[in-house]
Every structure is written in C-alpha cells, then in structure tokens.
Amino acid sequence: MEAADTLADAGFKVLEVATADAALRYLQEKDGVDLLFTDVNMPGDLNGFDLAREVAARWPEILIVVCSGATKPGPGDLPAKARFIDKPYSSGLVEQVLRELRTA
C-alpha cells in the first residue's frame, strides 16, 4: 500500500494485481504501462524476478523495480535495466530510484 501511494504521488496511475500471471494478462491486453513495481514473493507460479525478466523481454520500454525484505537478487535474477530495493524502504528511496530509471 505504501508503494502504491508513493507511486501515485510521483504521478503514476497505479493498478494493483495479486499475481504475476494477472500482471502479464493485463500487460497483454493494455497499452501505456510505464512501470512495473513488484515484490519478489507473490502468490502463483511466478515470483517477482520471473515477472521482471518476462516483462523486460516482452516490453523493454517498461521500467522495472523489484523489492523484497526476504530475498536478495542473485546472478541473472534481475534484467539489466531493472533496479532492486530492499524492504523496508522509504518513499524518498523509491522516488530516487524512479528518477534514476527515467534518466537512464
């Protein structure tokens, strides 16, 4: 919820989905998604790393932020342009990462 509020405050229209499969279905059906912000741990067959790699491969224009308080990325977990944020995080850190991604 805090991340959704921070993203909305940063000017993003926020859509929350419960699973990676639901996120992929949404992306297949809709245009105009600028950012994927996902936790590593989520229900379903895919985790946040899987989702990030799939989104990067299919929609390279989408910015990607993956977060977790329990799991750190290992080699190959994150796509090249994705960023990882440890939980707990501040809204200031999220805003900083978004600025960096937008200018990269």
Stockholm file with secondary structure:
# STOCKHOLM 1.0

chainA/1-104         MEAADTLADAGFKVLEVATADAALRYLQEKDGVDLLFTDVNMPGDLNGFDLAREVAARWPEILIVVCSGATKPGPGDLPAKARFIDKPYSSGLVEQVLRELRTA
#=GR chainA/1-104 SS CHHHHHHHHTTCCCCCCSSHHHHHHHHHHCCCCCEEEEESCCSSSCCHHHHHHHHHHHCTTSEEEEEESSCCCCTTTSCTTCEEEESSCCHHHHHHHHHHHHHC
#=GC SS_cons         CHHHHHHHHTTCCCCCCSSHHHHHHHHHHCCCCCEEEEESCCSSSCCHHHHHHHHHHHCTTSEEEEEESSCCCCTTTSCTTCEEEESSCCHHHHHHHHHHHHHC
//
